Amino acid sequence: MNIGQVPIDRAIGLIYDAALDAQRWPEALTEIADLTGAIGANVIVEDARRAKSAWFEVGRLDGALVTLHLQRHHGSPANPWTPLAQKIPPGVIAYFSQLVPFRQLEPTAYYQEIQRPQGIVHQICAGIENDGVRRVRVGVFRSAEAGPGGQAEGRILQALAPHLKCFGRVATRIQGSGLAEAIAFDALDRMREGVILLDEQGRVLHINRQAEAVLGADDRLQVTGRRLISRSPHQATALDRLIARANAGLGGGQLAIGRRNGRPSFLVTALPIGRRSEWPQEEPPSAMLLIHDLDRVAEDTATLLAEIYDLSPRQARIAVDVASGIGLPAIARNLGVSQHTARSHLQQVFRKTGLANQIALAAMVGRLESAPHADESEF
């Protein structure tokens, strides 16, 4: 298929490839940028009910600046483009240079921080969907030398728009709404806890990265035949009851799964979810298991203590162990130091934290264990 003298068949094919494999979006969008003489292109999906819900894929745009745009400028009053883009009806092509003159765009922090470093001056945006809740659009970004573009570029985007609208339907039928799945599963992968989603039969639907790491670290907890099992007969029975209770909607519960090497247990928390028609896969989850690696919790808390109170790594570790109820003799043996040295470190902990005793230390450490850490900042 040609629009004027421009062949767009490859772009159409790449759009459907991206519907099946989200990693192909940069290639598809780069092709769209090339067809329209643009520096780069993006496709955006937003939920109008949640201001920070935008899903972006880009082609030949600076990834770091896209992240900065999402964090600082998406929906910001200092960004004159996004509010306009969010109002574009389906099938309409908007030439932003006609709506926001460059003299108005140039002084904004949005232009100076995001667009200027990439040489972007103009945008052409095509509305794909806009039903008041779900908003989908594709934009191409052009340089001052390329100019604002015109009807030729608009016709190309109009020709591609029906295929961009269809990609969500194709993804829904073939891979369980890969767009929504990518959003949901990426969010799960950003969690510090291990997450396992189960269907109403107790079968595993999804395992996030943290849970994969936990399952690979010890053979007491495994997934076999889509079932989460414990190698300990007693704990296996208790785990089955915990999952059954959550799946029945009778409430959550917790279970400690011991390890072979004497390290702190895994703490498994089961939570009922219930059916939600908007879940992106055909099999909706019925229960969620949160797996806390208590060893990692201790390490993370020790790191946070060290940062906040300027403790040495050894002082921070002793603080966490004391707060957990481990006695100084055992702590000294584990660290390979004398009890006198361990006690000296503990006194330094009390001095730096301003706490008077082990009870106050335990309370403070308990609060830190539930505090957000730096690796959750993007979630």
C-alpha positions as MATLAB code, in Angstrom:
seq = 'MNIGQVPIDRAIGLIYDAALDAQRWPEALTEIADLTGAIGANVIVEDARRAKSAWFEVGRLDGALVTLHLQRHHGSPANPWTPLAQKIPPGVIAYFSQLVPFRQLEPTAYYQEIQRPQGIVHQICAGIENDGVRRVRVGVFRSAEAGPGGQAEGRILQALAPHLKCFGRVATRIQGSGLAEAIAFDALDRMREGVILLDEQGRVLHINRQAEAVLGADDRLQVTGRRLISRSPHQATALDRLIARANAGLGGGQLAIGRRNGRPSFLVTALPIGRRSEWPQEEPPSAMLLIHDLDRVAEDTATLLAEIYDLSPRQARIAVDVASGIGLPAIARNLGVSQHTARSHLQQVFRKTGLANQIALAAMVGRLESAPHADESEF';
ca = [
       0.000    0.000    0.000;
       1.241    3.471   -0.924;
       0.149    6.848    0.426;
       1.126    9.156   -2.383;
       4.524    7.760   -3.284;
       5.232    6.425    0.224;
       4.989    2.636    0.820;
       3.542    1.910    4.275;
       3.161   -1.887    4.134;
       6.292   -2.447    6.233;
       5.059   -0.058    8.915;
       1.709   -1.858    9.052;
       3.440   -5.193    9.427;
       5.671   -3.867   12.197;
       2.641   -2.530   14.100;
       1.138   -6.017   14.231;
       4.512   -7.507   15.090;
       4.668   -5.108   18.026;
       1.161   -6.138   19.090;
       2.510   -9.660   19.496;
       5.907   -8.698   20.884;
       6.186   -5.349   22.713;
       9.958   -5.333   22.144;
       9.255   -4.575   18.468;
       7.674   -1.192   19.229;
      10.907    0.811   18.858;
      11.381   -0.665   15.378;
       7.782    0.022   14.377;
       7.876    3.583   15.644;
      11.231    4.270   14.007;
       9.692    3.171   10.703;
       6.763    5.561   11.271;
       9.242    8.344   12.048;
      11.133    7.623    8.832;
       7.928    7.664    6.779;
       7.007   11.087    8.137;
      10.464   12.671    8.030;
      10.558   12.835   11.817;
      13.317   12.641   14.394;
      11.338   10.028   16.330;
       7.866    8.828   17.229;
       5.905    7.540   20.187;
       2.688    5.745   21.026;
       0.942    6.556   24.286;
      -1.842    4.815   26.191;
      -3.391    6.621   29.158;
      -6.097    5.964   31.698;
      -7.840    9.298   32.243;
      -8.745    8.240   35.798;
      -5.100    7.997   36.872;
      -2.773   10.889   36.114;
       0.431    8.813   36.330;
      -0.799    5.837   34.315;
       0.706    6.702   30.914;
       2.321    3.831   28.992;
       4.928    4.956   26.463;
       6.803    3.252   23.677;
       9.231    5.275   21.616;
      11.260    4.993   18.461;
      14.533    6.881   18.123;
      13.847    9.173   21.058;
      16.110    9.587   24.083;
      14.977    7.074   26.716;
      16.365    9.079   29.637;
      14.519   12.183   28.473;
      11.308   10.187   28.000;
      11.620    9.040   31.617;
      12.220   12.626   32.726;
       9.177   13.698   30.724;
       7.003   11.142   32.506;
       8.348   12.062   35.925;
       8.301   15.829   35.600;
       6.356   17.078   32.601;
       3.588   14.671   31.615;
       0.424   16.584   32.432;
       2.376   19.470   33.936;
       1.053   23.024   33.362;
       4.522   23.843   32.030;
       3.972   21.383   29.175;
       1.636   22.950   26.585;
       1.554   19.883   24.337;
       0.179   17.080   26.512;
      -3.135   18.793   27.459;
      -3.809   19.352   23.768;
      -2.890   15.794   22.870;
      -5.229   14.380   25.509;
      -8.188   16.121   23.838;
      -7.580   14.878   20.285;
     -10.616   12.872   19.086;
     -10.094    9.546   17.274;
      -9.238    9.996   13.608;
      -8.125   13.610   13.984;
      -4.620   14.786   13.048;
      -3.299   17.695   15.095;
      -0.413   19.890   13.968;
       0.884   21.314   17.215;
       2.829   24.142   15.627;
      -0.493   25.585   14.516;
      -1.891   25.282   18.056;
       1.143   26.304   20.103;
       3.444   28.777   18.327;
       7.152   28.169   18.864;
       7.523   31.502   20.644;
       5.117   30.142   23.268;
       6.784   26.720   23.450;
      10.423   27.848   23.525;
      10.555   29.457   27.008;
       8.952   26.481   28.768;
      10.976   24.120   30.951;
       9.375   21.267   28.994;
      10.942   22.453   25.738;
      14.289   23.345   27.266;
      14.669   20.050   29.181;
      12.999   17.526   26.857;
      12.588   18.775   23.298;
      15.548   21.085   22.708;
      18.253   18.467   23.523;
      16.699   16.209   20.884;
      16.307   18.940   18.273;
      12.515   18.690   18.396;
      10.452   21.734   17.431;
       7.281   20.334   15.856;
       4.857   17.508   16.576;
       2.104   15.899   14.532;
      -0.252   13.802   16.637;
      -2.945   11.334   15.550;
      -5.828   10.451   17.849;
      -6.419    6.690   17.899;
      -8.867    6.215   20.790;
     -10.439    8.643   23.244;
     -13.569    7.417   25.011;
     -13.219    9.563   28.118;
     -11.253    6.898   29.980;
      -8.829    5.222   27.598;
      -6.730    7.545   25.442;
      -4.429    6.259   22.704;
      -2.416    8.396   20.326;
       0.688    8.339   18.170;
       2.969   11.307   17.675;
       5.858   12.103   15.374;
       8.447   14.740   16.271;
      10.147   16.888   13.663;
      13.091   19.256   13.620;
      13.118   22.911   12.665;
      14.861   21.944    9.402;
      12.179   19.370    8.532;
       9.449   21.861    9.294;
       6.020   21.347   10.858;
       4.831   18.877    8.234;
       1.579   18.979    6.398;
      -1.089   16.951    4.639;
       1.340   14.355    3.278;
       2.491   13.359    6.764;
      -1.065   13.600    8.067;
      -2.315   11.163    5.416;
       0.351    8.641    6.418;
      -0.726    8.776   10.071;
      -4.393    8.549    9.081;
      -3.633    5.453    7.031;
      -1.780    3.842    9.951;
      -4.352    4.827   12.593;
      -6.804    1.925   12.006;
      -3.943   -0.550   12.363;
      -2.733    1.122   15.533;
      -6.280    0.856   16.873;
      -6.439   -2.816   15.978;
      -3.167   -3.714   17.642;
      -4.821   -3.773   21.073;
      -7.520   -6.153   19.833;
      -4.962   -8.428   18.235;
      -2.909   -8.469   21.414;
      -5.997   -9.219   23.508;
      -6.937  -12.242   21.428;
      -3.480  -13.665   20.852;
      -1.451  -12.892   23.941;
      -3.984  -11.859   26.557;
      -3.928   -8.091   26.071;
      -0.179   -7.742   25.905;
      -0.391   -3.972   26.417;
      -2.234   -4.171   29.736;
      -0.222   -7.271   30.621;
       3.022   -5.402   30.063;
       1.859   -2.612   32.369;
       0.589   -4.945   35.085;
       3.541   -7.328   35.024;
       6.121   -4.542   34.871;
       4.521   -3.090   38.003;
       4.754   -6.475   39.739;
       8.417   -6.790   38.770;
       9.142   -3.468   40.485;
       7.874   -4.735   43.833;
      10.423   -5.647   46.477;
       8.392   -8.669   47.559;
       8.080  -11.842   45.568;
       4.611  -12.071   43.991;
       2.905  -15.217   42.735;
      -0.578  -14.996   41.201;
      -2.813  -18.070   41.372;
      -6.051  -18.968   39.610;
      -9.095  -20.314   41.456;
      -7.705  -23.847   41.143;
      -4.498  -22.822   42.876;
      -2.443  -22.999   39.674;
       0.359  -20.486   39.112;
      -0.481  -17.765   36.594;
       2.490  -15.440   37.036;
       5.708  -15.184   39.029;
       7.488  -11.835   39.311;
      11.271  -11.449   39.275;
      11.672  -11.304   43.032;
       9.684  -14.519   43.480;
      11.794  -16.213   40.811;
      14.902  -15.232   42.761;
      13.429  -16.600   45.991;
      12.388  -19.885   44.376;
      15.834  -20.291   42.871;
      17.612  -19.658   46.174;
      16.328  -22.657   48.155;
      14.656  -25.969   47.231;
      12.183  -25.942   50.126;
       9.772  -23.841   48.038;
       9.234  -24.762   44.386;
       6.776  -24.553   41.515;
       6.055  -27.985   40.070;
       3.353  -28.610   37.481;
       2.031  -25.052   37.942;
       1.664  -25.695   41.675;
       3.557  -23.988   44.465;
       4.763  -26.666   46.846;
       6.894  -26.983   49.949;
       9.317  -29.896   50.257;
       8.497  -30.146   53.950;
       5.418  -32.423   54.375;
       4.126  -30.454   57.363;
       4.611  -27.108   55.647;
       3.189  -28.454   52.383;
      -0.123  -29.214   54.087;
      -0.181  -25.813   55.770;
       0.639  -24.080   52.466;
      -2.210  -25.903   50.677;
      -4.641  -24.804   53.404;
      -3.398  -21.218   53.185;
      -3.917  -21.097   49.407;
      -7.327  -22.789   49.605;
      -8.498  -20.280   52.213;
      -7.440  -17.317   50.080;
      -9.009  -18.791   46.940;
     -12.261  -19.319   48.808;
     -12.294  -15.633   49.713;
     -12.089  -16.404   53.419;
      -9.300  -13.969   54.102;
      -5.525  -13.976   54.099;
      -2.944  -15.629   56.249;
       0.772  -16.161   56.693;
       3.145  -19.090   56.830;
       6.880  -19.287   57.480;
       8.717  -21.686   55.164;
      11.994  -22.833   56.710;
      15.261  -23.215   54.829;
      17.805  -26.011   54.873;
      20.813  -23.857   55.720;
      19.408  -22.197   58.821;
      19.004  -18.796   57.174;
      15.861  -16.778   58.003;
      12.640  -18.302   56.702;
      10.568  -17.234   53.744;
       7.376  -15.586   54.961;
       4.457  -16.380   52.645;
       1.397  -14.119   52.878;
      -1.752  -15.198   51.002;
      -4.336  -12.621   49.953;
      -7.669  -13.189   48.170;
      -8.148  -11.117   45.021;
     -11.546  -12.091   43.644;
     -12.501  -11.893   39.984;
     -11.827   -8.722   38.044;
     -13.041   -8.557   34.488;
     -10.379   -6.014   33.534;
      -7.490   -8.405   34.246;
      -5.436   -8.574   31.021;
      -5.330  -12.369   30.738;
      -8.157  -14.813   30.096;
      -7.468  -16.575   33.404;
      -7.988  -13.971   36.145;
      -6.081  -14.417   39.391;
      -8.025  -15.518   42.431;
      -5.265  -15.197   45.015;
      -1.929  -13.457   45.461;
       1.019  -14.804   47.405;
       3.567  -12.317   48.712;
       6.905  -13.942   49.496;
       9.154  -12.033   51.850;
      12.771  -13.131   51.891;
      13.469  -12.282   55.526;
      17.196  -12.511   54.889;
      16.931   -9.807   52.250;
      14.645   -7.737   54.460;
      17.379   -7.768   57.098;
      20.021   -6.774   54.535;
      17.874   -3.953   53.142;
      17.082   -2.659   56.615;
      20.752   -2.738   57.593;
      21.616   -0.729   54.483;
      18.904    1.805   55.275;
      20.063    2.089   58.895;
      23.623    2.702   57.762;
      22.512    5.460   55.387;
      20.249    7.231   57.865;
      22.424    7.075   60.976;
      25.920    6.899   59.464;
      26.511    3.434   60.867;
      29.259    1.166   59.631;
      28.032   -1.984   57.826;
      28.928   -4.090   60.879;
      27.145   -1.728   63.270;
      24.033   -1.755   61.076;
      24.026   -5.557   60.893;
      24.396   -5.860   64.668;
      21.506   -3.415   65.129;
      19.213   -5.525   62.930;
      20.255   -8.782   64.611;
      19.751   -7.359   68.116;
      16.350   -6.002   67.079;
      15.459   -9.490   65.828;
      16.135  -10.956   69.265;
      19.495  -12.542   68.541;
      21.776  -12.430   71.575;
      25.212  -10.802   71.566;
      27.079  -14.128   72.015;
      25.471  -15.520   68.840;
      26.027  -12.251   66.968;
      29.702  -12.243   67.964;
      30.128  -15.852   66.786;
      28.430  -15.118   63.449;
      30.676  -12.108   62.874;
      33.832  -13.791   64.148;
      34.487  -11.128   66.785;
      34.604  -11.086   70.569;
      31.546  -10.278   72.652;
      33.360   -7.188   73.886;
      33.748   -5.953   70.288;
      30.101   -6.733   69.481;
      28.978   -4.859   72.620;
      31.174   -1.897   71.667;
      29.545   -1.778   68.225;
      26.102   -1.902   69.847;
      26.974    1.033   72.098;
      27.975    3.004   69.000;
      24.586    2.156   67.489;
      22.794    3.538   70.549;
      24.957    6.678   70.478;
      24.397    7.411   66.783;
      20.672    6.619   66.781;
      19.961    8.353   70.084;
      18.114    5.268   71.357;
      18.361    4.146   74.947;
      17.858    0.371   74.831;
      17.182   -2.720   72.745;
      13.393   -2.357   72.991;
      13.530    1.086   71.383;
      15.952   -0.259   68.769;
      13.607   -3.139   67.900;
      10.677   -0.738   67.519;
      12.656    1.560   65.244;
      13.976   -1.284   63.083;
      10.451   -2.667   62.768;
       9.256    0.666   61.377;
      12.152    0.816   58.903;
      11.391   -2.676   57.615;
       8.032   -1.431   56.358;
       9.374    1.854   54.970;
       9.799    2.371   51.200;
      13.353    1.855   49.941;
      15.160    3.509   47.078;
      14.479    0.665   44.654;
      10.716    1.293   45.006;
      10.896    4.907   43.869;
       9.822    4.126   40.288;
       6.964    1.861   41.189;
];
